Amino acid sequence: MSLDLSFWEPPDWKRETRVNPLFWVFVAVVIGVGGLSIGLTVALQRATELGAQHDMYKIDMARISAQYNGVEKSKKLYQSIEKGVLLNLRERVARRRAMAPTLSKLFKMVNDDIVFDALSLKGVETVGQKGASIKSMRYSLIVSGTVFGTDSEDKLSEFQQLFKDEEQGFGESMLSSEVTQIDSSGEESGVAKTVFTIKSEFKEK
Amino acid sequence: MLKKILSNFEWKRSADKFGPKRLVVFVVNSECTKVVVLNRCNDKVVIEETLMLPKWDVENPETSLAAFKRDYQIDAHYCSVVLQLDKEQVRVLNVPRNDLRDNLGAAVFELMGSDDSQAVVFDYDETQASTAVVPVFAASLPLDEAEGFREEVVDALMQPVSLDLSTSVILNFVKKIAGGGEDYSSFFYVGDVSSVFVVFRKGSPVLVRHFGTGYRHVIESICQEFGFNENMALDTFFTNSFDFSTSMRRFTPWFHQLGICMDYVERHLHGRVRTMNVYGLGSRSKFFCDSLQSRIKREVNVLKTSDLLADYVEGEVDDAQAEFFIAIITAVEVMLGGLSK
């Protein structure tokens, strides 16, 4: 043990001891440079990506303005609208009207034992060929009613055959036909009843 | 102003929790200023630079510490100063054990005969505190002098570490090399302008005596008597090629005082000092040791400086560096003191 005969207080060495601040400066510089380079890389990448997208979906303003400014172009536009919307509607109504006599003729030929409760005819528009001005139509027909008598299945199949008939019915344009027998009762009491629903789809002839 | 701000940044410093890694020591005496710059390397120190500068005068700005630092490009943040005064007040005070706890400071002031203008430091070996009378070591210095040197160091943008008297430095060093063992052992340091005599009893110093005489004074008298120039006198003094016994007569009081110290040990402490261990640059002269031996009538054992410092200093210590003995051991104390704790 040595004697402490110094006239000055020695410095507190623990306080003097620190990590060299130059080291922290170095670390800060490394982090800064690293962050900057990463940021720049990401920004550049994004910019090139956006540029590519912009080229892909470029809107040709010159073409559009020419189209809308010119009188002839606007006339053409009107024609296309008339053709696509108004004429199409008219034709559809006409077609439905044309289909009605066929249906009424068909229903007259049906067996007397079949009584119809409800009938619904819906036109479902299908996507036609590209460029076609009038799209082809598809219809769905739902018929529900009651069959009296014992051999209800035979009568119903006969009814379906009538629909599929080439000359009087719809023929090949009939896409599908599905019979659902909901209830069959009354065989014991002598008056047999069968409630049925027929869903069928067909396209226009 | 900018320099002062910059000096507060820690990256300018070089220290760890054990102490400074780089230290400059100034030994200030009445003739010159000795400067040593040292580096710590593991558990040893490396002497980087030794300089002999003009006297450090606080009054003269040309020889201030800041001027030295600028002119000689001394590059170190931590600074220790050792004062080598002609009359040094380092004493062993025998304080009764009861006084230790109550009012040791006042007791030491009284025993040293100091007033408010003096700075007094003291310390004692706690392992000796079980005895009835505890030896307390005290040193005193004018307060304004201690503060003046401190201000100088701060003005030179350095961090003050320690201000010691050369006697207390020698005392601490001898305490290290003395060890236990013999009953009484004595160590005599012969420096250039001062010498210190310490008597040990079982590893604890019982007598400390400072002399304002060193081998430089012997050489001065040789120059006067024989008409040599200084270099020639130094050569002849250290090569033992000349008999200077007549000129040594002037130094009879010096050796006589040593004899009185020996007698004191024999009469008051009832022990006999058989050998005197002599070290320092002055002990390199065989002629000096012989005349000392014939005077004090004890066996003189010469300790080599390079051997003494071999445990602490990396590499050989040559003749030129042995002159900076006090500076080196001060630095060793400061730099390696924390490692041993």
Interface residues (C-beta under 8 A of the other chain):
Chain A: M1 S2 L3 D4 L5 S6 F7 W8 P10 P11 W13 K14 E16 T17 R18 N20 P21 L22
Chain B: F9 E10 W11 R13 A15 D16 K17 F18 G19 P20 Y78 V90 A119 V121 F122 D123 Y124 D125 E126 T127 F137 A138 A139 L141 A146 R150 Q159 P160 V161 S162 L163 D164 L165 S168 L171 N172 K175 K176 E333 V334 G337 G338
